[in-house]
Amino acid sequence: MAIQLGNEGGEDDVNSTINTTPLVDVMLVLLIIFLITVPVVIKSVPINLPQASNIPTQTKPENIVIAVDREGNVYWNDGLVPSNDELLQRLRAVAVIKPQPEVHIRADRDARFESVGRIIVDLQRSSILKVGFITEPDMPTAQ
């Protein structure tokens, strides 16, 4: 058995170069991970999405139109509804009709969301199933 003590071999010189092997190893691992994960992230399930089309609302006589003006007044087919309780009673009376009519909500652009929210809560409480919102169609922009 031999043991080497001291600097007989002259190996006491300072190594002044940077060891880049660990850096290259880490970069290669990151590159491989990146190359494996990018195709997985980019791929998605191939589906055919439906095309949107603007179909004009077909107003039937049995449809109910509830309008809200900017002051929060509620109108039932152009007639003012004096209170929220009266609206709820009317909706409950209509909810039992077979087939149940659709309810269309028209709200002023400046109406508070609270007014429309109360109507939606009343529709839920009265078990109305078909509810729609009437809006103005988007105007095409000049380009």
N, C-alpha and C positions, 0 to 999 in steps of 0.2 A: 504494500500500500504506500502510495506516495501522495504527499500533499505539497502544494506549491505555495510558498510564502514569499511576500515581497514582490518586486517588479523585475524579476529575472528576464521575462520575455519581452519587456518593453511595451506592455499593453496599457500603460497608464496614460496614454494620450487622450486628450479631450475630444469627444465626437462633436463636431460643430455643424453637422448636416442635419436637416429635419427629416425625421422618419415619416414619409408620406404613405406608407403601406396601410396603416389603420384608416387614414382619411379616404383612400381609394376604396377600401373594403366597404366602408360605410356608404359612400356614394353609390357604389354598385348595388348594394342591397336596396337603397332608396329608389334607384332607377328601376330595379326589377319589380318592386312593390308598386311603383307608379304605373309601369307598363301592364301589370296584371289587373290593377283596379280601374283604370280608365275605361276599358271596354265594358266592364260590368256596370259602371255608373252611367255611361252613355246609352246603353241599350234600355229599351222599355218594352212593355207588352204591346205587340202590334194590334191595334184596334182601329175600327172605322168610327170616327166621331160623327155625330149627326150635324147636318148643315142647318144653320139658323135661317129662318125666313120670317119675314114680317107679314103675318096674316091679320087682316083687319078683323076686329071683334065683331062677331055676329050677335047683335042684340036681339034677344028673343023677348016676347012679351012677359014671360014668366021670370026673367032675370031681374034681380033687384040691384039698383044702383044706389050706393050710399056715398054721398059727397061731403067733403069737409072743406069749409072756406078758411081763409087766413085767420079769422077770429076764433076758430074752433067750433063754429056752429055746424051741426050735423043735419043733413038732408036725406030723406028717404024718398027716392024717385021724385025729386024736385019739391017735396013738401018738408018743411022744417020740423025736426023732432025736438020737442021742448026739453027733454031730459034724457039722461043715460038709462034710467030705469024703463022709460017708454021704449027706447031702442031695444033693450034686452027683451021686453015683452013681445015686441013685434017679431024679433028674430026667433024667439021660442015658438011663436005661432006658425011661422013659416017653416021651421025645421021639421015639423011632423008631416008636411006635404010630401006625397010620393008622386013622381020623383022630386027630389029636393032641388029647388032652384039654385042657380049660381048667384053669388053675391059679388058685385064689382065695386071696388072702392076707388073713388076719384078724390084725390086730395090736392089742394092748392100747393103750389111750390113753396110758399111761405108759411104753410100751416105748421104748427108745432107737432113734433112726433108724439107727444103725449095724447093729443086728440085722436090720432090714427091708432095708437096703441090701445086706447080704451075700446075702440071699435073692434079691434082684433081679439081682445080679451072677451068682449061680449059675444063675438062669433064662436069662440072656443066654448064658452059657457053654455051656449045654446045648441051646440053640436052641429053647426053648419060645416059641411064637408068641402064644398067647392067655393074657393075664394080667389079672386083675381084683382090685380091692380091695373087701373087704366092710366096710361101715360101718353105723352106726345111722342111721336116717332122722331128719331134722330134725323136732323137735316144733314145732308151730305155737305162737307166742307169744300170750298173752292180751292183747288190746288194749282 
